[in-house]
Amino acid sequence: MPETTRLMASFPCLECEATLLVAKPEHREFDCPRCGAKAKAPKRLVDDLELGKKLPFDAPAEAQQAIDHHVESAHVGPEAPGWVILALAIVSAALGSYAYGHSLLRPTQSDWALGGGLGLVMVMLPFGFTLQWLATSELAKKVGRATALIRKLDPRCPRCDHELMAPPGPGTFGCTACKGSLVAASGLIIVDESPRKNRWTQAVASALESERWIDEGGIRTPQKWMMVVVVFACLTAVWFGLGAT
């Protein structure tokens, strides 16, 4: 179930001055997650009728969209070298032509060509689909890893770098140090200024700036073995499938 973006209230911790947040009227007393001191929200905050009000935008969806876009734009999926694709195409066409031609009593040139075309299709299509599937699954893993990493970030005000309590949910609140209006969702905290889309994009780029694994490409060893199995299975299907025609 998607999280609702709500209006939260903020107040400073009396011990460490970190910005503490209240999301619901019943959330009055708790330990400061920064210093462990007992914190009690001022009565004026928890009695505010606006506290917990549903806001007319979906902050988690905006944040996740920014994460998805950042990872997808940097992602390099598994790619096969050009010489491998060319060699595989030649082998599959030659094998298909040979298998199909020798299955007929009097093969013509068109039969040899047909066998080559069938062999090419029977090998290269599964090969291409497998590469695409690997790229898609790798992208999903990277998005999940990036999302989990961002959720673990130390919450700080993007305007003044003041310490903040980890928001109990998505919503808007004010920094008690610089009085700036902030929006929090999915571990990201941005200044509540238009356009928000650009703010989320900048926050994600900053959070993942040092993560080099996002743009790593190539085919890992397990994926290489998977591709070998797929190719072998396809070539076997060409040999027995077309040869038995």
VEXDRENPA-791099 format. One record per residue (C-alpha): x, z, y; residue number from 0. Coordinates in steps of 0.05 Angstrom, whole numbers. Example, Ala and Ser with C-alpha at 12.3 -4.5 7.8 and 13.67 -1.06 7.14 Angstrom:
BEGIN
atom x 246, z 156, y -90, n 0
atom x 273, z 143, y -21, n 1
***
This chain:
BEGIN
atom x 0, z 0, y 0, n 0
atom x 31, z -20, y 68, n 1
atom x 50, z 36, y 115, n 2
atom x 11, z 43, y 180, n 3
atom x 49, z 43, y 245, n 4
atom x 29, z 105, y 285, n 5
atom x 44, z 141, y 349, n 6
atom x 92, z 200, y 339, n 7
atom x 112, z 257, y 385, n 8
atom x 183, z 281, y 396, n 9
atom x 217, z 345, y 419, n 10
atom x 289, z 370, y 420, n 11
atom x 318, z 419, y 370, n 12
atom x 335, z 484, y 406, n 13
atom x 400, z 491, y 367, n 14
atom x 431, z 421, y 362, n 15
atom x 387, z 383, y 412, n 16
atom x 373, z 327, y 362, n 17
atom x 307, z 291, y 373, n 18
atom x 256, z 318, y 323, n 19
atom x 191, z 281, y 307, n 20
atom x 120, z 300, y 292, n 21
atom x 75, z 249, y 258, n 22
atom x 13, z 291, y 242, n 23
atom x -21, z 351, y 276, n 24
atom x -10, z 394, y 213, n 25
atom x 65, z 379, y 215, n 26
atom x 81, z 437, y 261, n 27
atom x 139, z 476, y 231, n 28
atom x 199, z 451, y 191, n 29
atom x 274, z 457, y 186, n 30
atom x 316, z 412, y 230, n 31
atom x 347, z 360, y 184, n 32
atom x 408, z 359, y 228, n 33
atom x 428, z 432, y 233, n 34
atom x 378, z 467, y 188, n 35
atom x 350, z 511, y 243, n 36
atom x 276, z 529, y 243, n 37
atom x 238, z 482, y 289, n 38
atom x 167, z 490, y 315, n 39
atom x 132, z 433, y 351, n 40
atom x 104, z 453, y 420, n 41
atom x 29, z 464, y 419, n 42
atom x 18, z 411, y 472, n 43
atom x 46, z 359, y 424, n 44
atom x 7, z 375, y 361, n 45
atom x -58, z 383, y 401, n 46
atom x -50, z 315, y 433, n 47
atom x -109, z 272, y 411, n 48
atom x -64, z 210, y 412, n 49
atom x -16, z 239, y 359, n 50
atom x -21, z 198, y 295, n 51
atom x -60, z 142, y 329, n 52
atom x -56, z 75, y 292, n 53
atom x -19, z 23, y 333, n 54
atom x -38, z -50, y 337, n 55
atom x 24, z -79, y 304, n 56
atom x 59, z -75, y 236, n 57
atom x 129, z -48, y 248, n 58
atom x 149, z -46, y 173, n 59
atom x 130, z -119, y 165, n 60
atom x 168, z -139, y 228, n 61
atom x 230, z -101, y 205, n 62
atom x 227, z -129, y 134, n 63
atom x 218, z -199, y 160, n 64
atom x 281, z -191, y 202, n 65
atom x 320, z -165, y 141, n 66
atom x 295, z -222, y 98, n 67
atom x 313, z -274, y 150, n 68
atom x 383, z -246, y 162, n 69
atom x 401, z -243, y 88, n 70
atom x 370, z -311, y 74, n 71
atom x 407, z -345, y 131, n 72
atom x 474, z -317, y 107, n 73
atom x 461, z -324, y 32, n 74
atom x 502, z -374, y -7, n 75
atom x 472, z -386, y -76, n 76
atom x 509, z -405, y -139, n 77
atom x 535, z -476, y -134, n 78
atom x 567, z -521, y -187, n 79
atom x 628, z -562, y -166, n 80
atom x 614, z -636, y -154, n 81
atom x 660, z -658, y -211, n 82
atom x 622, z -613, y -260, n 83
atom x 555, z -645, y -240, n 84
atom x 585, z -715, y -245, n 85
atom x 617, z -702, y -313, n 86
atom x 553, z -671, y -340, n 87
atom x 512, z -730, y -316, n 88
atom x 559, z -780, y -350, n 89
atom x 560, z -740, y -415, n 90
atom x 485, z -730, y -418, n 91
atom x 471, z -804, y -402, n 92
atom x 522, z -828, y -453, n 93
atom x 497, z -780, y -507, n 94
atom x 424, z -799, y -494, n 95
atom x 440, z -874, y -497, n 96
atom x 480, z -867, y -561, n 97
atom x 429, z -822, y -596, n 98
atom x 369, z -864, y -577, n 99
atom x 403, z -931, y -590, n 100
atom x 427, z -912, y -660, n 101
atom x 358, z -887, y -678, n 102
atom x 331, z -958, y -673, n 103
atom x 343, z -1015, y -721, n 104
atom x 356, z -1068, y -668, n 105
atom x 366, z -1034, y -601, n 106
atom x 366, z -1078, y -538, n 107
atom x 401, z -1065, y -473, n 108
atom x 337, z -1036, y -445, n 109
atom x 335, z -987, y -503, n 110
atom x 406, z -963, y -489, n 111
atom x 388, z -956, y -415, n 112
atom x 324, z -918, y -432, n 113
atom x 362, z -870, y -477, n 114
atom x 413, z -858, y -422, n 115
atom x 358, z -844, y -371, n 116
atom x 322, z -797, y -418, n 117
atom x 387, z -760, y -434, n 118
atom x 401, z -753, y -360, n 119
atom x 332, z -724, y -345, n 120
atom x 333, z -677, y -406, n 121
atom x 399, z -645, y -384, n 122
atom x 402, z -649, y -308, n 123
atom x 332, z -624, y -293, n 124
atom x 339, z -559, y -332, n 125
atom x 410, z -552, y -304, n 126
atom x 384, z -558, y -232, n 127
atom x 325, z -512, y -244, n 128
atom x 371, z -459, y -273, n 129
atom x 417, z -463, y -212, n 130
atom x 357, z -456, y -167, n 131
atom x 330, z -397, y -206, n 132
atom x 398, z -362, y -202, n 133
atom x 401, z -374, y -127, n 134
atom x 331, z -346, y -117, n 135
atom x 342, z -285, y -160, n 136
atom x 409, z -271, y -126, n 137
atom x 375, z -275, y -58, n 138
atom x 322, z -225, y -80, n 139
atom x 376, z -177, y -103, n 140
atom x 413, z -183, y -37, n 141
atom x 350, z -170, y 3, n 142
atom x 336, z -108, y -39, n 143
atom x 408, z -83, y -31, n 144
atom x 406, z -95, y 45, n 145
atom x 339, z -60, y 51, n 146
atom x 364, z 1, y 12, n 147
atom x 428, z 4, y 53, n 148
atom x 391, z 2, y 119, n 149
atom x 345, z 58, y 97, n 150
atom x 406, z 103, y 89, n 151
atom x 432, z 92, y 159, n 152
atom x 444, z 152, y 204, n 153
atom x 385, z 150, y 254, n 154
atom x 409, z 147, y 326, n 155
atom x 378, z 123, y 391, n 156
atom x 400, z 51, y 402, n 157
atom x 398, z 62, y 477, n 158
atom x 440, z 126, y 485, n 159
atom x 466, z 139, y 414, n 160
atom x 432, z 207, y 413, n 161
atom x 421, z 239, y 345, n 162
atom x 350, z 231, y 317, n 163
atom x 312, z 261, y 259, n 164
atom x 298, z 210, y 205, n 165
atom x 228, z 185, y 223, n 166
atom x 175, z 209, y 173, n 167
atom x 142, z 141, y 176, n 168
atom x 138, z 77, y 218, n 169
atom x 117, z 87, y 290, n 170
atom x 136, z 96, y 362, n 171
atom x 164, z 157, y 397, n 172
atom x 208, z 176, y 455, n 173
atom x 281, z 196, y 454, n 174
atom x 288, z 265, y 484, n 175
atom x 356, z 249, y 513, n 176
atom x 346, z 183, y 551, n 177
atom x 269, z 184, y 551, n 178
atom x 269, z 113, y 523, n 179
atom x 210, z 90, y 481, n 180
atom x 232, z 73, y 410, n 181
atom x 202, z 41, y 348, n 182
atom x 223, z 60, y 277, n 183
atom x 210, z 26, y 211, n 184
atom x 248, z 15, y 145, n 185
atom x 309, z 54, y 169, n 186
atom x 315, z 13, y 233, n 187
atom x 305, z 41, y 303, n 188
atom x 297, z -6, y 363, n 189
atom x 280, z 0, y 436, n 190
atom x 206, z -13, y 446, n 191
atom x 213, z -73, y 492, n 192
atom x 188, z -144, y 485, n 193
atom x 201, z -187, y 448, n 194
atom x 204, z -138, y 390, n 195
atom x 223, z -194, y 341, n 196
atom x 290, z -203, y 376, n 197
atom x 302, z -128, y 376, n 198
atom x 292, z -124, y 300, n 199
atom x 338, z -184, y 290, n 200
atom x 393, z -152, y 332, n 201
atom x 386, z -85, y 297, n 202
atom x 392, z -117, y 228, n 203
atom x 452, z -158, y 248, n 204
atom x 486, z -95, y 275, n 205
atom x 470, z -54, y 213, n 206
atom x 496, z -107, y 165, n 207
atom x 554, z -132, y 208, n 208
atom x 608, z -105, y 161, n 209
atom x 574, z -123, y 96, n 210
atom x 614, z -182, y 70, n 211
atom x 576, z -188, y 3, n 212
atom x 517, z -220, y 38, n 213
atom x 551, z -288, y 47, n 214
atom x 589, z -287, y -19, n 215
atom x 574, z -348, y -61, n 216
atom x 599, z -378, y -125, n 217
atom x 578, z -368, y -197, n 218
atom x 597, z -302, y -230, n 219
atom x 622, z -300, y -302, n 220
atom x 554, z -280, y -334, n 221
atom x 521, z -336, y -295, n 222
atom x 573, z -385, y -319, n 223
atom x 559, z -367, y -391, n 224
atom x 485, z -375, y -379, n 225
atom x 497, z -444, y -352, n 226
atom x 540, z -462, y -412, n 227
atom x 484, z -440, y -459, n 228
atom x 432, z -480, y -420, n 229
atom x 476, z -543, y -421, n 230
atom x 491, z -536, y -495, n 231
atom x 418, z -526, y -511, n 232
atom x 399, z -587, y -470, n 233
atom x 452, z -632, y -501, n 234
atom x 430, z -609, y -570, n 235
atom x 358, z -627, y -552, n 236
atom x 381, z -696, y -529, n 237
atom x 420, z -708, y -594, n 238
atom x 366, z -686, y -642, n 239
atom x 306, z -706, y -598, n 240
atom x 326, z -776, y -582, n 241
atom x 364, z -788, y -646, n 242
atom x 301, z -773, y -687, n 243
atom x 259, z -822, y -647, n 244
***
